[in-house]
Amino acid sequence: MTDPTLTATRRTHAGGATVLAVAGELDHHTAPELTRLIQEEPFGPALPVLIDLSGLTYCDSTGITVLIGADRQAREAGAPLVLVGVTADQMHVFRIIGLDQLFTFQPTVEDAIEALRA
């Protein structure tokens, strides 16, 4: 059963990247939904994945662990992974725990697509 406080959806952007849009609360109750979506994603060198967090209202350590797992899966497959739409408060947490050194961030999906083309 999916917790209604989180929605995680997949779409393909016209630029060729997969966008995983996350909205709501990402915590130990809802993390399995995003984990499932990430595990089903066919990561590959020519298949960039953008995780759009612009709709995320809360993220606990379990949610951060899911994002780290996505990064690991992408690195193993040689796939570009970009976190999009991270708020200032969320970025503050990423900086405190050093994940600003691990992830690539872009403010919008369009910015991420443009950066991937460069």
N, C-alpha and C positions, 0 to 999 in steps of 0.2 A: 504494500500500500504506500502511495506517495503522500508525503506530508504537504498540505496545501500552502504552507508558508514559503515554499520554494518552487520556482519553475525553472527548468533548464531545457532549452530547446536548441535544435541544430538547424542551420540553414547554410546554403552555399551562396557566397557572395559572387556577384558578376565578375569580380577580379580573380576568382578561382579558389579563394581561401574558404575554409569551413569556419563558420562563426558559431560558437557555442555561447548562447546568451543566458545569463544567470540573473534571476531576479528574486528578491526576498531574502530570507535568512538562511545562511549556509552554516549549519551546525551539526552536532553529532546525530541529530534526528533526521536531517535532510541530506546530509552528505552522500548517502548511497545513491540518490538520484543523479547527482552530477558525476559521481564515480562511474556509474553504469554508462552514462553518455560518453565519458572520456574513454573508457575501456572499449567501447564499440567503435571508436573513431579509428579509421585506417591511416595512422600517421605515416608519413613518408617524405623523402626529400623534396618532392614536387607538390606536397600537400600541406601548405601552411595552415595552422590552426590558430584562431583568435578566440580567446575567452573574454567575452564582453561582460564586465562586472559593473557596468554603469547602473544596473538596476539592483545591485546588491545592497541591502540595508544593514546586514550584520554578518560577521564572519568570525567564528571561534577557531581554536587551534585545530579542530578536526577539519574544518574547511580549508585551512592553510595546508594541512597535510594532503588533502585531495589535490590542491594546486601544485604542490611539490611533486606528487605522483604523476601529474600530467606532464610536468617538466621532464621528469625522468623518462617517461614513455616517449616523449618527443625527441629527447637527446639520443636515446637508444635507436630510434628510427631515422635519425638525421633530419628531423622535420623542424621547421621554424615554428615557434610558439610565442605568441604575444598576448600579454594581458592588456585589455582595453578598458578605458573608462574608470580607472581606479580613483576613488575619491581621495582628497587630501588626508582625511583621517585614516583611511585604509593604508595609504602610502606611508604615513607615519609609523604604523605598525610594521609594515614591510621593512622600513629602514631600521627600526629598533632591533629586529631579529635578523637583519643582514640579508633579507631576501631581495632587496633592491639591487644586490650584486648578482643574483641568480637569474631573475626574470628580465625580459624586455617589456617595456611599457610604452603604450601610445594612448593619447587622449581619446581618440575616436577610431571606429572601424576604418573609416576612409583614410585617416592618417596612417594606420597600420598597413593598409593595402599599399599606399604610396611608398612607405618605408621599405616594404618587401620588394617593390619593383626597383628600388635604387641599388 
